Amino acid sequence: MAARGIFPDTTVLCNFAAVHRLDLLRDFLRGRGRWTSAVAFEVARSSHWLPDLGGIEEGGWLDDPIDVEDDRVELVRRHHFGGSASKPLQHLGEAETCILITEHEQYRDSWWISEDADAVEYAQGRGITTYRTIDIMRMIVADGDLTAQAAFALMTDMYHSNRELELPSSPTDLE
């Protein structure tokens, strides 16, 4: 089944921005990219360190940020993702995305891309199709937009840029 929307979290966007290849993610999304208001805020804040992120909202390829007005967001943020009262933005993007995909019919068949292991486990337990950067790179290779060697080199550069991601052991892991 095709995804209605694909929601990359801030960490994934930062992974691609760190190697100046947000274009790869944008092209992979094929107009299906979406984000919540909290993720858009996190991206704007992160653009001070990764300037490539500044072009996402201007480019419009994640559409307008989606406001998630749901009391359960705070419950998920605090009780499932470990967010604290003293840090109200901690894990807010993850919680908004999970609630949006599971509780709002128009996004129910959406995918989520995250590097947060706890969030991925929680989302998968709720039936959300989830992927990580390594999975997206495999799909980009399968689509023929990068060779496995080039994808491996980019992921190695992401890793050496202090990005959070599962690093393949060799290019063949991306085929």
N, C-alpha and C positions, 0 to 999 in steps of 0.2 A: 504494500500500500504506500502511496506517495505521501510525504509529510505535508500537512497544511502549512506548517511553519517550522523553521529551524532556529533554535535559540542558543547561540553561543554565549557562554558566560564570559565575564571580564578576563579571567585568566587565559582562556583560549584566544580571545582577541589580542591580548598582550603578547602571547606566544608568537603570533603571526606578525604583529607590529614590531617586535624586537628584531626581526630579520627583514623588515621592510617588504613583506609579502602578503599584506592584507588583501591584495588583488586575487591571490589564489583562493582564499576563503570566500571572498565576495563572488567570484566566478563559480565556485563549487555550490554556493547557496542558490544560484539561479533565480534570484528574486524572491526566495522564500525566507530570507533572513528576517528575524524579529528580535526585539529586546524589550525588557521591562524598564520602567523609569529608574529603578535602583541601579540596574546594570548601566544604563546611559549615564547616570551620575558618577558611578565608579569609573567608567571609561573617561569621562571628562576630567576627573581628578587625576587619573593615571596619565593623561596626555602631557602632563608637565614633565614626566620622565620618558615617555614614549610618544614623541610628537606625531607619529603617523596615526595615532588614534584620533587626533583632532579632525581628520577628514571623514570619519565614519558618519557622523551626523550630517555634515554638509553634503556628503555623497548620497545620503538617503537610502543606502542599500540595506539597512536594517529597518526601514520604515520608521514611522514615528514611535517614540517610546510608549509602551502600554502601561497605563496606570492600573494597578491592581488594588482595588478597594475591597478587602476581604479580611475580616477579623482573624481568620485562621493563619494569615501570614506570620503574625507575631508568635503564635503558638509553634508553628513549624520552625521558625527562625531560632527560637530560644530552646525548645525542647528536643528538636531533632538534629539541629545543626550546631548547637552550643553557643549561640549568640548570647550576649549578656545585656543586661539593662543599662550598664554604663557605656556600652558601645552600640547604640541603636542601629547603626548601619552594617554591623558585622553579620554576614550571611544573609542580608536582606535580599540581594539579587537572586540568590539560590532559592530562598523561600518564596519570593514572588513568582519565579518561573515555575516551580513545582505546583503551586496553587493554580496558576493560570492554566497550565496544561491539564491538570487533573480535574479541575472544577468548572472550567468554562468551555462549554460545548464546542465553540468555534475553533478551539486550539487543541482539542482532545487527541487528534492524530499527529500532533507535532513531535519533533525530535528535540533533544537537548544535548548540547556539547559542553562538557565540563571536565576539569581536571581534579575537582574536589572528590576524593574517594568516598567520603561519608555521604556527600550529596548524591553521587552516582548510585551508591548502594540504596539509599532511601528512595530515589526516583525509580530505580528498577523494581523495587519492591512494590511500587504503586503502579507498575505497568507502563511507565514512561520509557520510550525508546531513547536510550542514551548512548553517546559516543564520546570518545576522548580524542585529543589531537592526533594520536597515532592512527586511530581508525579513519579519521578524515583524510590523513595523508595517504593511507592505503586506498581510499576511494578516489582520491585525486590521481594516484598512479594508475589505478584500474581504468579511469576515464581517459588516460593517455595525456593528461595535462602536465605531468612530470615523469621523469624516469625514476625508478626506485633509488638509483644512486643520487640523483639531485634531491629527492625527498629526504633521504638519509642525511645528506650534507646540511640541508635546512634544519632538520630536527637537531642535529648535532650543534649547529650554530645557536638554535633556541636554548638548548641545554647550557651551552657555554655563556649565554647571556643571562644566566641565573633564572631561567624560566622554569616553571613547574610543569613537568610532563614525563610520561613514560618514554624512555629512549629505546628505540629498537637496537638490537645487538649488531645488526648488519643490514645492508640494503635488501637482502632477500626477505627480511621480516616485513617488508613493505609491499611485496609482490602479491 
